[in-house]
Amino acid sequence: MFGLGNRSRINELEPRALKAMLDAGTALVVDVREPAEFATGHIVGAVNMPLSRFDPTSLPSADGKVLILNCAGGRRSATALGQCAAARVAVDTHLCGGIAAWKAANLPLVTGA
């Protein structure tokens, strides 16, 4: 839960569960890593919104999908979830373990911006 206390509830999604949601077309991923990190490898279809400039009110429309945040290891996405809660933006789920867990599960990444 990364020290967010009881300010908000955080749902942690395992990599294979996120992959299944993406395959089913029911998830939209927002990657909060910096652009250079994002370019080295990200989840197919992910939108880059770096935490350094993160504004919960500017999140893309998920068009009925579940919006999932991710980062390198889970800390920054948890911070972004806290910002969403503070702004009363209904986003409460992130990729448990971030891209590191995604890679460890041998799931596909794309490179470039």
N, C-alpha and C positions, 0 to 999 in steps of 0.2 A: 504494500500500500504506500510505500515511500514517504511516510511521515505526513500524509495529508490529514491524519486524524479523522475526526468525524465530520469534517466540513462537507464531504461529498462521498458518495459511494463510487468505487472504481470497479469496473468489470475488466478482468484480465482474460484475454483470449489467447489460447495456445496457437502456435503457428499452423498446425494442420487444420484446426477449426476455421481459422481465417482463410486458408487456401480453399477449403470447401465452400465457404461463403462467397469468395471471389468467383469460383467456378460456377456457382449457382446465380451469380449476378446480384447478390443481396448485400454486398459491402462496398464501401468507398474508403480507400486508405488515404489519410493525410499524414505525410512524413514531415516531422518537425526538425529534422537535422538540417544543417547548413547546406547550401547549394553544392559545395565541393564534395561533401560526404554523400549527398544524394546522387551525384553524378557517378560515383564509384560503384554504385549498385543499389537499386531500389525495387520494390514490388511493382509488378506490371500494373499500370494504370494509376499509380500513386500520384498525388498532388503534393508538391513541395511548398510548405509554409514554415520557414525556419522559426524556431522558438525565439530567436533574437528580435524578430519582427512580428511575432504571433499576435493576432487579434481575433479572439473567438467570434466576434460579430462579422468577420470577413470569411468565415469558413464557406466552402462551396456548398451549393445545394446538393443534398444526397439523393434527391428524387426518389424517395421511398426506401432507400438503402440505409443500412446501419453505417454510420460514420465511425471509422476506427483510426485512432492516432497511433503512430509508431515513431521510434527513434533508433538510436544505436543499441541501447540496452534496456530501456524502459523508464529511466529516470526523467528525461526531458518530456516524454509523452505524458508521464504522470503529472509533471508540473503544468503542462498545457491543459490537462484535464482539470486541474485546480483552477486555472484561469477561466476555463469554460464554466465551471460551477459558480465562480465569483460573478461572472457576467450573465448568469442564468441562461446559458446556452446548453441545450439538452444533448450534450455529448458526454458519455460516461465510460467509454470502452477504449482500451489500448492493447497493443500486441505485447503479451507477456514476454519479456526478454528481448524485445526489439528485433532489429535486423540480425543481431548475433544469434538469437534463437532460430530465426528463419533460416539462416545459413546452416546452423547445426542440424536442422531438420532436412537439409539438402533440397530446399525449395528454390524455385527459379528466381533470379534477379535479372534486371535489365540495367545496362549502363548508359551513361549520357544524361543530358538534362532533359 
